[in-house]
Amino acid sequence: MTTNRQASTGGCQCGAVRFRIAGPLGDASICHCRMCQKATGGLFGPYVNAPRDAVTWTRGQPAHFQSSNKVRRGFCRDCGTPLTFEYGESISFAIGTMDEPRSIELKEQLASPERIADFDAWAKLPEHPVDEPEAAAYLAQIVSFQHPDFDTHDWSPRA
Protein backbone atom coordinates (compact mmCIF):
# COMPACT_ATOMS: atom_id res chain seq x y z
CA MET A 1 0.00 0.00 0.00
CA THR A 2 1.07 3.53 -0.68
CA THR A 3 -0.09 5.02 2.59
CA ASN A 4 -2.06 4.11 5.69
CA ARG A 5 -3.70 7.48 6.23
CA GLN A 6 -7.38 7.58 7.10
CA ALA A 7 -8.41 9.60 4.05
CA SER A 8 -6.93 11.29 1.02
CA THR A 9 -8.34 14.26 -0.83
CA GLY A 10 -7.71 15.95 -4.13
CA GLY A 11 -9.22 17.74 -7.05
CA CYS A 12 -8.76 19.61 -10.27
CA GLN A 13 -6.87 22.85 -10.83
CA CYS A 14 -9.92 25.13 -10.74
CA GLY A 15 -11.67 23.37 -7.83
CA ALA A 16 -14.89 22.51 -9.71
CA VAL A 17 -14.25 18.80 -9.03
CA ARG A 18 -13.05 17.53 -5.64
CA PHE A 19 -12.84 14.01 -4.24
CA ARG A 20 -12.20 12.14 -1.00
CA ILE A 21 -10.85 8.60 -0.70
CA ALA A 22 -11.60 6.87 2.60
CA GLY A 23 -8.89 4.56 3.92
CA PRO A 24 -5.54 3.60 2.44
CA LEU A 25 -4.60 4.12 -1.18
CA GLY A 26 -3.42 1.28 -3.39
CA ASP A 27 -0.19 1.05 -5.34
CA ALA A 28 1.11 3.96 -7.38
CA SER A 29 2.77 3.65 -10.76
CA ILE A 30 3.74 5.54 -13.86
CA CYS A 31 2.84 4.41 -17.37
CA HIS A 32 4.92 5.32 -20.41
CA CYS A 33 2.39 4.35 -23.10
CA ARG A 34 1.40 6.88 -25.74
CA MET A 35 -2.22 6.90 -24.56
CA CYS A 36 -1.18 7.98 -21.04
CA GLN A 37 1.19 10.59 -22.50
CA LYS A 38 -1.61 12.15 -24.53
CA ALA A 39 -4.20 11.87 -21.73
CA THR A 40 -1.99 13.75 -19.27
CA GLY A 41 -0.12 15.99 -21.69
CA GLY A 42 3.04 14.77 -19.98
CA LEU A 43 5.94 12.41 -20.49
CA PHE A 44 4.08 9.62 -18.65
CA GLY A 45 0.89 8.97 -16.71
CA PRO A 46 1.34 8.93 -12.90
CA TYR A 47 -1.55 7.19 -11.09
CA VAL A 48 -2.47 5.85 -7.67
CA ASN A 49 -5.16 3.21 -7.27
CA ALA A 50 -8.09 3.46 -4.87
CA PRO A 51 -11.03 1.19 -4.03
CA ARG A 52 -13.96 2.51 -6.07
CA ASP A 53 -16.36 2.15 -3.12
CA ALA A 54 -14.03 4.35 -1.01
CA VAL A 55 -14.35 7.32 -3.41
CA THR A 56 -16.74 10.22 -2.75
CA TRP A 57 -17.03 13.13 -5.15
CA THR A 58 -17.30 16.05 -2.71
CA ARG A 59 -17.73 18.77 -5.34
CA GLY A 60 -18.88 18.28 -8.91
CA GLN A 61 -18.37 15.20 -11.04
CA PRO A 62 -15.74 14.42 -13.65
CA ALA A 63 -16.58 14.30 -17.32
CA HIS A 64 -15.30 11.20 -19.12
CA PHE A 65 -13.57 10.23 -22.34
CA GLN A 66 -13.51 6.57 -23.42
CA SER A 67 -9.87 6.39 -24.55
CA SER A 68 -10.02 2.72 -25.54
CA ASN A 69 -12.35 -0.25 -25.43
CA LYS A 70 -11.01 -0.95 -21.91
CA VAL A 71 -10.27 2.45 -20.33
CA ARG A 72 -12.18 5.63 -19.67
CA ARG A 73 -10.56 8.74 -18.26
CA GLY A 74 -12.14 11.33 -16.01
CA PHE A 75 -11.31 15.02 -16.31
CA CYS A 76 -12.63 18.39 -15.19
CA ARG A 77 -15.03 19.81 -17.77
CA ASP A 78 -14.15 23.37 -16.68
CA CYS A 79 -10.34 23.46 -16.55
CA GLY A 80 -9.39 20.21 -18.31
CA THR A 81 -7.37 18.67 -15.47
CA PRO A 82 -6.92 14.91 -16.03
CA LEU A 83 -8.34 13.19 -12.92
CA THR A 84 -8.86 9.44 -13.33
CA PHE A 85 -7.86 6.28 -15.17
CA GLU A 86 -10.78 3.83 -14.93
CA TYR A 87 -10.49 0.20 -16.00
CA GLY A 88 -13.25 -2.26 -15.14
CA GLU A 89 -13.95 -1.97 -11.42
CA SER A 90 -10.62 -0.21 -10.82
CA ILE A 91 -10.20 3.54 -10.44
CA SER A 92 -6.87 5.33 -10.26
CA PHE A 93 -6.25 9.02 -9.68
CA ALA A 94 -3.64 11.20 -11.33
CA ILE A 95 -1.06 11.69 -8.58
CA GLY A 96 -0.71 15.42 -9.31
CA THR A 97 -4.39 15.91 -8.41
CA MET A 98 -3.88 14.60 -4.87
CA ASP A 99 -3.62 17.25 -2.14
CA GLU A 100 -0.48 15.55 -0.77
CA PRO A 101 1.24 14.07 -3.83
CA ARG A 102 4.66 13.89 -2.16
CA SER A 103 3.33 11.34 0.32
CA ILE A 104 2.66 8.83 -2.47
CA GLU A 105 5.44 6.35 -3.13
CA LEU A 106 5.74 4.98 -6.65
CA LYS A 107 5.90 1.17 -6.75
CA GLU A 108 6.45 0.43 -10.45
CA GLN A 109 6.54 1.79 -13.97
CA LEU A 110 4.91 0.25 -16.98
CA ALA A 111 7.44 0.22 -19.80
CA SER A 112 6.52 0.98 -23.37
CA PRO A 113 8.30 1.48 -26.68
CA GLU A 114 6.78 4.99 -26.70
CA ARG A 115 8.72 5.91 -23.56
CA ILE A 116 10.17 9.43 -23.79
CA ALA A 117 11.17 9.99 -20.17
CA ASP A 118 14.92 9.55 -19.63
CA PHE A 119 15.42 9.82 -15.87
CA ASP A 120 19.18 9.28 -16.08
CA ALA A 121 19.50 12.28 -18.42
CA TRP A 122 17.19 14.36 -16.20
CA ALA A 123 19.48 13.85 -13.21
CA LYS A 124 22.27 15.55 -15.18
CA LEU A 125 20.24 18.61 -16.24
CA PRO A 126 21.16 21.89 -14.55
CA GLU A 127 18.72 23.09 -11.91
CA HIS A 128 17.65 26.69 -11.52
CA PRO A 129 16.49 27.39 -7.96
CA VAL A 130 13.34 29.47 -7.66
CA ASP A 131 15.12 31.84 -5.27
CA GLU A 132 17.55 33.02 -7.95
CA PRO A 133 16.92 36.77 -8.44
CA GLU A 134 15.50 36.54 -11.97
CA ALA A 135 13.21 33.61 -11.12
CA ALA A 136 12.14 35.15 -7.81
CA ALA A 137 11.24 38.43 -9.52
CA TYR A 138 9.15 36.62 -12.12
CA LEU A 139 7.38 34.41 -9.56
CA ALA A 140 6.60 37.43 -7.35
CA GLN A 141 4.43 38.80 -10.19
CA ILE A 142 2.24 35.70 -10.45
CA VAL A 143 -1.24 35.72 -8.91
CA SER A 144 -2.51 32.13 -8.79
CA PHE A 145 -6.16 31.37 -9.48
CA GLN A 146 -5.55 27.69 -8.76
CA HIS A 147 -7.62 25.97 -6.08
CA PRO A 148 -5.59 25.32 -2.89
CA ASP A 149 -4.60 21.79 -1.86
CA PHE A 150 -7.43 21.39 0.65
CA ASP A 151 -11.23 21.38 0.66
CA THR A 152 -13.00 24.74 0.71
CA HIS A 153 -16.63 25.84 0.77
CA ASP A 154 -16.07 28.51 -1.88
CA TRP A 155 -13.86 27.49 -4.80
CA SER A 156 -14.05 30.67 -6.84
CA PRO A 157 -10.61 32.12 -7.66
CA ARG A 158 -9.79 35.34 -5.87
CA ALA A 159 -8.32 38.19 -7.89
C-alpha positions, 0 to 999 in steps of 0.5 A: 500500500502507498499510505495508511492514512485515514483519508486522502483528498484531491481535485482539479486545478480550478476546484470545480471537481473535488474528491475524498478517498476513505482509507488507504490508497493502493499502489502507485505507478507511472505508465509510459504508453502513448495513450497515457502521455496524450491523456496527461499531456506529460511524459508519462501517466502517474496514477495511484489506485483506490477502491472505487467504493471508497471514493466520494465526489465532494464537489462536482463530477468528472466528465469522461472520455472513453480512450479505448475499449477498456479504459475511460478517463475522467477530467474536469469539464471546466479546466481540463485537469486529467483526474482518473484512469478507470479500468473495469472496477478499478479507479486510479487518480492522477497523482498530481491531483492529490492534495499531498502528492509527495506522500505517495510512493511509486511502486512500479513503472509500466514500460513501453516502446513509446517511452520518452522519459529519460530519468538518467538524463534528467538527473544531469540537467542543470537546476535553476532554484526558484530563489535566484533573483531573476526567477524570484522576480518573475514568480513574485508577479504571479497571482494564482487562481488555482484551487488550494490543496485542501477542501474549501466551501467557496472554490471561486478564484480570488483576484 
